[in-house]
Structure formats: structure tokens, C-alpha cells
Amino acid sequence: MEIDLSLFAQRIAMLAILGGFVGGVLAILAHGAVVALSDRLRSRASTAERIAQARIRQQAIFRAMPRG
């Protein structure tokens, strides 16, 4: 049985191109997931910071109120 080298090389090239496309798509999806996670964490951190600042302002107002 004889192997046709040109057909074999063509199949290898097609597999390499397909692998490149699949790898590129996976890289794009992974990058999108990382960006989405980063945005969510940044949003959560800024929300926690705003809550902390509001509590500090509330405590300052409470302390400034006259007692008696």
C-alpha cells in the first residue's frame, strides 16, 4: 500500500489550520470570560467601597448630632 504524500501533507495542513482556528476561538472566549470576571469583581469592589463610605458618612452625621 502506497501513501500519497501530497494528500497526506494536504490533510496535515488542513488539520493545522483548523487547529489554529479552534485555538483562536478558544483564546477569544477565554479572554472574554476573564474580562467579564474582572468587570464583575471591580463592580463588586466599588459597591463595597461606596457602602463603606456611606457608613462612615452616616457615623459622622450621627456623632455630630447634639445629644440631650
N, C-alpha and C positions, 0 to 999 in steps of 0.2 A: 504494500500500500504506500503510495507516494503522497507526500504532503505538498500542497500548493503553497509556496512561501509567500507569494503576493497576497493571496486570500487570507492567510494567517496573519500577515502584517496589517492588512486592512482591518481585520477583526480586532486585533490588539489596539490599533489606533482608535477605532470606534469605542472600544471599552474605556480607553484613557480619556477620550473627550467626554463620554458620558459620566465617567467618574469625576471629571473636573466640574461638570455642570452640577452634579449632585453635591459635591463638596462645597461649591459656591453657594448653592441654595441653603445647605445646612449652616454655613457660616453666616449668611444673611439672617436666617431665623434665630440663630444663637445670639447674634448682635442685637437684634430687635428685642429678644427676651431680656437681655442684660440691661438695655436702655430702659425698658418698661419697669423692670425691678428697681433700677436706680431712681427713676422718677417717683415711683411709689414710696421708696424709703425716704427720699428727700422731702416729699409732701408730708409724710408722717412725722418727720423730724421738725419741719416748720410748724406743723399743727401743735405738736407738743411744746415747742418754744413759745408760740402765741398763747397757749393755755397758761404756761408758767408766768409769762409777762402779765397776763390778766390777773392771775392770783396775786402777784406782787403789787400791782396797782390797787387791787381790792384791799389788801392788807394795809397799804399806805393810807388809803382813804379811811379805813376803819380806825387806824391809830390816830389820825388827825381829827376825828370827831371828838367834840368835847364830851366829857363824862360828867355825869352828875345829874 
